[in-house]
Structures are given as structure tokens and as C-alpha cells.
């Protein structure tokens, strides 16, 4: 191709913009997954310690900025529910990463197709 094609330039700029936004979203989802995995490990240790204590022991549970004395039988379902929420957060983060990677690949393929079509048009003329 002899000169700059405005359509290709516009497509490249659009691809760069999409790629930048997608990579930013991937980094954000990665950070969320990292934090959730740390929370999962912490929750697993706490749940193991709670299970090792006697059933009659009351324990403190955080509630915002304060601690509430809670019986063990109420604390275990709370911790199990929290573990499920953490797992859901991790799944959502991984799904977000996969989606953003697909968006990047789709954008790359569109750009390749556009360039290939422009090259074939230029070769035909």
C-alpha cells in the first residue's frame, strides 16, 4: 500500500483503545482475584480453628468496625457463606478475564481482516 489509509488508521486507533481498556479491566480483575484468594486462605484457616474449638465456646465475629460475641453454631454458617461468596468472586473475576481476552482477540481479527481486504483491493487495482 502506497499511503496511509484513513480507514485502517481509524481501525488501528480503535483497536488500541479497546486493547488498552481491556487490559486495564484484566489487571483490575486480576487484583480482585488476588485479594479474594488471600481472603479464601484466611477464611479457610479461621474455619479450621473454629471447628477445632469446643461447641460451648463463644467467639468474636467482626461486624463492621466492632466485634460481636457469637456462638460457634452461628459462626460456622457465616464463615461457610463467606467462603461461597469468595469463590463466586473468583469465578466472576476469571470470567471477566476470559471475556476481555476474547474481546482483544476479536478486535485483532477484525483489524487483520480489514488490512487483508485493503491489501487485496490494492493488489486488484
N, C-alpha and C positions, 0 to 999 in steps of 0.2 A: 504494500500500500504506500502510495506516494506521500500523502499528507495526513494530518490529524483529522479523524472523523469525529464530528461532534457527538454523534450517537454513541460511539464507542467510549469517548471521553466521559460522557454523562453516565454510561453504564458502569465504567470503572469507578467513578466517584461514588455512585450509589452502592456499589459492591463494597468499597472501602468503608463507607458509613455503616452499612449493615454488619460488616465483619467487626468493626470497632464496637458497635453496640452489643453484638452477640458475645464477643469475647469479654466485655465488661460484665454481662449477665452471667457468663460461665464462671468468671472469677468470684462474683458475688455468691453464686450457688455453691461453689467450692468452699468458700468461707463458712457458709451456713452448714454444709455437711461436716466440715472440720469441727465446728463448735458442737454440733449435735452428736458427733462421735465421742467427743470428750464428755458431754453430758450423759451419754449412754454408759460409758465406762464408770463414771461417778455413780450413776443410779444403780448399776449392777453391784458395785461394792457396798453401797448403802443397803440395798435389798438383801444382800448376803449377810451383812451384820445384823440387820433387823430379824432375819429368820433364825439367827443363832441365839437370840436372846429369849428369855422366858416369856410365856404368854401374859403373865401378870404385870410385866414391866410397862410403864407408860413412857412415851418418848416425845421429844420435842420435834415439831414439824414447822417449817417456815410458812408463814402466811404474810406475804408482802414484806414488811420491814420488822415483823415481830415473830415470836415463836409461840406456838400453841401446844400445850400438853395434850397428847393424843394417845389413846390405847393402841396397842400393837395391831389388833384386829382391824382397826380403821386405817392404820398407816400402810399396811401391805397393799390393799387395793389401790390406794392413792399412788404408791410407787409403781405398781404394775400399769396403771393407766398412764402415768408419766412416761414409762418405758415405751408403751404403744405409740404415744404422741411423738416421741423422739424418733422411733422407727419410721413413722409416717413422714416426718420432716426430712429424713434422709432419703426416702423413696422419692419424695417430691423434688428434692434437690438434684438427684440423679436423673430424673425425668426431664427437668429443666435443662440440664447439661446436654442430654441427648437431643432434645428439641433444638437447642441453639446450634449444636454441631450440624444437624440436618439442614438448618436454615443457611449456614455458611456454605455447605456443600451444594445446596440448590442454587445459591447465588453464584457460586463459582461455575457451575454447569451452564447456567444461563449466559454468563459472560463468555464462556468458551464457545457456546453455540452462536452467539452474536458475532464474535470475531471470526469464526469459521464461515458463517454465512456472508460476512462482508468480504472475506478473502476469496470465496468462490464467486461472488459478484464481480470483484475486481479482476479476477482471472478470466471471467467470461467476457469482459469488455475489452 
